[in-house]
Amino acid sequence: MQGEPGSLLVRITDFLECSQHSLGSLIGSAPSHHIIMENIMYGQDKAKEAGDEQKWQHWDLKPMSYFYPERDVAGGALSSEATKSKLADEFDEQIVLSIDQEAEFRTQLEKDTKLLADCNAVDYSLFLVRIPLAKKHDIAEQPSDTQGGSLPPNEPPFVPPSPPSWRTGITSADGQYAYRAAVLDFFWAKHTVHAKAMTGLINAYNAIDRQGPMSVTTDAPEYRQRFLNMCKEIVEIRAED
């Protein structure tokens, strides 16, 4: 984080451990540790007070070309809707960026995912937030500041102030939205015992019904490439308005 302040890897602010044993932690049905992450949805409470909460949108994105048993075994008939709803979201739109924004976004993702691949991590996701911005005529109607110019909208993502980043809000090339993004859930490492056991289980299943790897059983470089391709496909490059 010190070397790459523009990193999209979500900031970890605390790591909490339960000091007492519980039945749930002993049988593995409840976590014994909690990771506290930075909330890039900050400001939504303020939007809720203004009646604009429904305009905020967010997606948890992963490459969906992998084998997901909840979705792919028996056409998903063996899984409940609640279980299938926990799969990654589908994003059928595109985020509109300028040439410079796209280049910066792509370059930073390449750096971040290389670090994750070097650590043998897979199954991470891109958490994307889209916030509508005030129309230009709405901004023009706002009170002027002491310098004689128009004040920026008194709402997120303009708090905290510049410099803009994917943590605070990048304004789209068409000026309609602010985007925030973070890479989450990068703690599944292929060399751990749990990951090896899951890989062996899926390999055995593939001997009967060839479905290919899951996102948690594939190789880290292969997952990185599919993840980068997914991020590239959701971007539309456009000249700034």
C-alpha positions in Angstrom: 0.0 0.0 0.0 2.9 2.3 0.6 4.6 1.5 -2.7 1.3 1.5 -4.7 -1.0 4.1 -3.2 -3.3 3.8 -6.2 -3.7 0.1 -5.6 -7.3 -1.3 -6.0 -6.6 -4.0 -3.4 -9.1 -3.2 -0.6 -7.5 -1.7 2.5 -7.5 -4.0 5.6 -8.0 -1.8 8.7 -8.2 -4.4 11.4 -8.1 -8.2 12.2 -10.2 -9.3 15.1 -10.0 -12.6 17.0 -12.7 -13.9 19.4 -11.0 -14.4 22.7 -13.4 -17.1 23.8 -14.2 -20.5 22.3 -17.7 -21.1 21.1 -19.5 -24.2 19.8 -19.9 -22.5 16.3 -16.1 -21.8 16.0 -15.2 -25.3 17.2 -17.4 -27.1 14.6 -16.5 -24.5 11.9 -20.0 -23.1 11.5 -19.0 -19.6 12.8 -15.8 -17.6 12.2 -13.3 -17.2 14.9 -11.6 -14.2 13.2 -13.0 -11.2 11.4 -11.2 -9.1 8.8 -12.3 -5.4 8.8 -12.1 -3.8 5.4 -12.5 -0.3 4.2 -16.0 0.5 3.1 -16.1 2.0 -0.4 -19.9 2.4 -0.1 -19.4 5.3 2.3 -21.9 8.1 1.7 -24.8 5.8 0.9 -26.4 6.6 4.3 -26.3 10.3 3.3 -27.9 9.4 -0.1 -30.5 7.5 1.8 -31.5 10.5 3.8 -31.8 12.5 0.6 -33.9 9.8 -1.0 -31.3 8.8 -3.6 -30.1 5.5 -2.1 -31.9 3.5 -4.9 -29.8 5.2 -7.5 -26.6 3.7 -6.1 -25.7 0.4 -7.7 -23.0 -2.1 -6.9 -21.7 -5.4 -8.4 -19.4 -8.2 -7.1 -17.8 -9.4 -10.3 -15.8 -12.6 -11.1 -15.1 -14.5 -14.3 -18.3 -16.5 -14.8 -16.8 -18.9 -17.3 -15.6 -21.3 -14.6 -17.5 -24.3 -13.3 -19.8 -23.4 -10.5 -21.6 -26.5 -9.0 -24.4 -24.4 -7.7 -25.2 -23.3 -11.2 -23.9 -26.0 -13.5 -24.7 -29.4 -11.8 -28.2 -30.5 -13.0 -28.7 -27.0 -14.4 -28.8 -25.6 -10.9 -31.9 -27.6 -10.0 -30.2 -29.1 -6.9 -29.4 -25.6 -5.4 -31.8 -23.2 -3.8 -32.2 -19.7 -5.1 -30.6 -18.4 -1.9 -27.5 -20.4 -2.6 -27.3 -19.4 -6.3 -27.8 -15.8 -5.3 -24.4 -15.9 -3.5 -22.6 -16.4 -6.8 -20.9 -13.4 -8.5 -23.1 -10.8 -10.1 -23.5 -10.4 -13.9 -22.7 -7.0 -15.3 -24.2 -6.6 -18.8 -23.3 -2.9 -19.1 -20.0 -1.1 -19.5 -18.2 1.6 -17.5 -17.4 4.6 -19.6 -13.8 5.8 -19.3 -11.5 8.1 -21.1 -8.3 6.8 -22.8 -6.2 7.9 -19.9 -8.6 6.5 -17.2 -8.7 3.2 -19.0 -4.9 3.0 -19.2 -4.5 3.8 -15.6 -7.2 1.3 -14.5 -5.7 -1.5 -16.6 -2.1 -0.8 -15.5 -3.0 -0.8 -11.8 -5.1 -4.0 -12.2 -2.1 -5.7 -13.9 0.1 -4.7 -11.0 -2.3 -5.8 -8.3 -3.2 -9.1 -9.9 0.5 -9.9 -10.5 1.0 -9.5 -6.8 -1.9 -11.8 -6.1 -0.7 -14.4 -8.7 2.8 -14.3 -7.1 1.1 -15.1 -3.8 -0.8 -18.0 -5.5 -4.2 -16.4 -4.8 -7.4 -17.1 -6.9 -11.1 -16.4 -6.7 -10.8 -12.7 -5.9 -13.4 -10.3 -7.3 -13.9 -6.7 -8.5 -16.4 -4.8 -6.3 -17.8 -2.1 -8.5 -19.9 0.9 -7.3 -21.8 3.2 -9.7 -23.1 6.5 -8.3 -25.1 8.9 -10.5 -23.9 12.5 -10.6 -25.9 15.7 -10.6 -26.7 17.0 -14.1 -24.8 20.0 -15.4 -27.9 22.2 -15.1 -28.4 21.1 -11.5 -24.8 22.1 -10.7 -25.3 25.4 -12.3 -28.3 26.2 -10.1 -26.3 25.6 -6.9 -25.0 28.6 -4.8 -21.7 30.1 -5.9 -18.5 30.0 -3.8 -16.5 33.0 -2.8 -14.4 32.8 -5.9 -17.4 33.3 -8.1 -17.5 29.7 -9.5 -20.1 27.0 -9.0 -19.7 24.8 -5.9 -19.3 21.1 -6.5 -22.3 19.0 -5.5 -22.5 18.7 -1.7 -22.8 14.9 -1.8 -20.6 11.8 -2.4 -18.4 11.1 -4.2 -17.0 14.6 -3.7 -16.3 13.8 -0.1 -13.5 13.2 0.7 -12.1 15.8 -1.8 -9.6 15.3 -4.6 -7.3 13.8 -5.8 -9.9 11.5 -7.2 -9.2 7.8 -7.1 -11.1 4.5 -7.5 -11.5 4.6 -3.7 -13.2 8.1 -3.7 -14.8 8.1 -7.1 -13.7 8.4 -10.7 -15.9 10.5 -12.9 -17.0 8.7 -16.1 -15.9 10.2 -19.4 -19.5 11.1 -20.2 -19.9 12.9 -16.8 -23.0 10.8 -15.8 -21.5 8.6 -13.1 -18.8 8.3 -10.5 -17.2 4.8 -10.3 -15.5 3.3 -7.3 -13.8 -0.1 -7.4 -11.8 -2.4 -5.2 -10.4 -6.0 -5.5 -11.8 -8.1 -2.7 -11.6 -11.7 -1.3 -8.0 -12.4 -2.2 -7.3 -14.8 0.7 -7.9 -18.2 -1.1 -4.3 -19.4 -1.7 -3.9 -22.6 -3.8 -1.1 -24.0 -1.6 -3.2 -24.3 1.5 -4.6 -27.6 2.7 -8.3 -26.6 2.2 -7.6 -25.4 -1.3 -5.7 -28.6 -2.2 -8.5 -30.8 -0.8 -11.1 -28.8 -2.9 -8.9 -29.2 -6.0 -8.7 -32.9 -5.5 -12.4 -33.2 -5.1 -13.2 -31.2 -8.3 -10.6 -33.2 -10.3 -12.3 -36.4 -9.2 -15.7 -35.0 -10.2 -14.3 -34.0 -13.6 -13.3 -37.7 -14.2 -17.1 -38.4 -14.4 -18.6 -35.2 -15.7 -16.0 -33.0 -17.4 -16.8 -29.4 -16.4 -13.3 -27.9 -16.0 -11.9 -26.1 -13.0 -13.7 -23.9 -10.5 -12.5 -20.4 -9.7 -11.1 -21.8 -6.5 -9.3 -24.8 -8.1 -7.7 -23.2 -11.2 -4.1 -22.0 -11.3 -3.3 -18.4 -10.2 -1.8 -17.2 -13.5 -4.8 -18.6 -15.4 -7.3 -17.0 -13.0 -5.4 -13.7 -13.3 -5.7 -13.7 -17.1 -9.5 -14.4 -17.1 -10.0 -11.7 -14.4 -8.1 -9.1 -16.5 -10.0 -10.1 -19.6 -13.3 -9.6 -17.7 -12.2 -6.2 -16.5 -11.2 -5.2 -20.0 -14.6 -6.3 -21.4 -16.6 -4.1 -19.1 -14.9 -0.9 -20.1 -16.0 1.4 -23.0 -13.4 4.0 -24.0 -14.9 7.4 -24.9 -13.6 10.9 -25.3 -14.5 13.1 -22.3 -17.5 15.4 -22.7 
